[in-house]
Amino acid sequence: MKIYTPAVLLTIAAFFLAAQFIKPAPPSKVTMATGSESGAYHSFAQSYQRYLAAEGVELELIPTAGSVENQQLLREGKVDMALVQSGIPDPFGIQLIESMGSVFYEPLWVFTSASRPIGALRELSGLRMAIGGEGSGTRALATMLLSDNGISLDTTQPMGGRSAYDALKEGKIDAAFFVSAPRSLLVQEMLRDQALSVMSFDRVQAYAKRYGFLSHVVLPQGIVDLQQDIPAQDKALLAPAANIVATKEIHPAIIDIMLMAAKQQHGNESWFANNGQFPQPKLLAYPLADRAKKFYEKGEPVLQRYMPFWAASLIDRLWVMLLPLVLMILPLMKVMPPIYNWRMRARVYRWYEKLESIDEQATDADHVTKESLHQSLRDLEQEVRQLKIPLAFAHEAYHLRQHIELVRQRLL
């Protein structure tokens, strides 16, 4: 044990030093700002929630008014993540927030009465419009596009969701703006409402070129309902992209698992996206996180493909512990066997000094001295018999006993 104690202590010290560089464990609970509970943001977030729950991570969803409020909550540190519409200006949070990527298109829908269809934003001048509630991404985008077309905002109302739908049906307003993925139950209901018409944008390429965060997408004829042919013709729409964004303090493992959840949810073909198009490192609301960039370049982490999240994150954090194993254990494996052999032989060899002294005295010893030397040999042999050494080195002890007998014969 004395042989291995220094090596063990040295290895423990190396592990302790390496432990100082281990990343903290990912949190077991994270919060995410979504949007209206009836909207697509919240619906998609619920699918992320189920994915993370299966991996042992609790995702708490915080309903909000929309993207602008989500940005505010992130800046204030009240949530860890959020869904945010690309193109929403945020001059204050650029240093605090980063994007994991865009995950789906969310078109701008402009609904009007079917009896008064609109073919361009310019035709909305002077009409009563609901452009989304305060704090919503819909309001931010609608305000920008209306201003670009020289339309006064005096006739607009801060109204969105079900309230805007009801007001449009009751004739209290002439048009309603919504930014949402078609998964939204409200959008689905409005698309099927025969009393309403959804506007097909003109000059879509101009808008897309003017604003890099907008994409031209097409709502195909009959995609909503083939039997009733809804819509009756293709509709050209403008679509920002929803981003999953987070504070810069978010744990890297949470970015990995969120992107895996997004890939499962949004990776298939949909109304506006091709198979494998989302998530993607484009159409970003904020600069791309370094960990997300690695995900897009190299794919999902190898460990998380075959192991539970907790196990994969544990191994990913502890890989630095392999450094002391490589730097300490391998050299020790070469050094320790010779040291061990030397130590075992030393247990036997140390008696040879005493035996040699007796042998030298035996040459010219008188009778009394020889009797004393005989007694010393008997004592030496007794001590050697009590010597405890491994069987692999037993022959060394037997050689010593043979040499003791040889010296005894000389004395006789």
Residue, then its C-alpha position, 0 to 999 in steps of 0.5 A: m500500500k505504501i508503494y501506491t499511496p503517492a500515486v493515488l494521492l497524485t491522481i486525486a490531486a490531478f482530478f481535483l485540479a481538473a474538477q475546477f474546469i468542469k462546466p456546471a450541470p444544466p438546470s432541471k427547469v427553464t422558463m419560456a415566454t410564448g404568446s397568447e395561449s390561443g396562438a401558435y407560439h404557445s401551441f408550439a411551445q407546448s410541444y417543446q415542453r413535452y419533448l423536454a419533459a421526456e428528457g427530464v427537463e421541466l419547461e415552464l411556459i409564460p403566456t404573453a402579449g407577443s414578441v415585444e413583451n417577450q423581448q422585455l422579459l428576456r432583457e429583465g431576466k424574468v425568463d430564460m428563453a422566448l419565441v420572438q418574431s424576426g424583424i422586431p427592433d430591439p436596440f437595448g437587448i442586442q448584447l443580452i440576447e442571442s438566437m438559436g435559429s429560426v424555426f418556422y414561418e409566421p405569415l402576415w395575414v390581413f383579413t377583410s370582409a369578403s364583400r370588400p376584398i383588398g388587393a394591396l396595403r395601399e387600399l387600406s388608407g382611411l379604413r378602420m384596422a386592428i393591427g395587434g395589441e400592445g406588445s405584439g409582433t403583429r403591431a410592430l410589423a403592421t405599423m412599419l408596413l403601413s407607414d411605408n405605404g404612407i397610411s396614417l395610423d390614426t384609424t388603427q386600433p390596438m386590438g388582436g386575437r379573438s377580439a379583432y376577429d369578432a370586431l371584423k365580423e360585427g363590422k366595427i373594423d374593416a381589416a384585421f392584421f395577424v402574424s401567426a403560423p397556420r397552426s393557430l386555431l384562430v387563423q384556421e377558423m378565419l380562413r374557413d369563414q366564408a364571410l372573410s377574405v384574406m389579402s394576397f400581397d402585391r409587390v412581395q418581392a419588393y418587400a422581401k428585398r427591402y426587409g431581409f427578415l421577410s420572405h415571400v411564401v404562397l398559400p396554395q389554392g385548396i390547401v385549407d380545404l380541398q373539398q370547398d376549395i379554400p382558398a379559391q386561388d393562390k395567395a401571396l403572403l409576406a412572412p417573418a420567421a419565428n426565432i427561439v432566443a435566449t439570454k446569453e447565460i443559457h446553459p449550452a446543453i439547453i440550446d442543444i436540447m431545444l434545437m433537437a425539440a425544434k427539429q422534431q417539431h418543425g423539420n417536416e414539410s409544412w404549408f410554407a416550408n420544405n422538409g428539413q428547412f427548419p430550424q435554420p441559422k437564417l432569418l435571425a432576430y438576434p446574433l446566432a449563439d456559438r453553441a447553435k452554430k456548432f449544432y448547425e455545422k456538425g449536427e446534434p451532439v453524438l452523445q445525445r443521439y444514443m443516450p438520455f439527456w442527463a447522461a449525455s450532459l454529464i459525460d460532456r461535462l466530465w470529459v475534462m477528467l480524462l486529462p489527468l487519466v491520460l497525463m497521470i495514469l498512463p505514465l504511472m502504469k509504466v513506472m509503477p511495475p518496476i518500482y513494485n518489483w524493486r520494493m518486493r525484492a528489497r524486502v528480501y535483499r535487506w537481510y543479505e547485509k546481515l548475512e554477509s557480515i556473519d559470513e565474514q566473521a566466520t572465517d577467523a572466528d573462535h569457538v565462542t564467536k561461532e556459537s554466537l554467529h550460529q545464534s545470529l543465523r537462527d535468529l535471521e532464519q526465523e525472521v526470514r520465515q516470518l517474511k510476508i511477500p507475494l508468491a511471485f517473489a517467493h523464490e527470492a526468499y527461498h534463495l535467501r534461506q539457501h544462502i543462510e544454510l550455506v553460511r551455516q555449513r561454513l561455520l560447522 
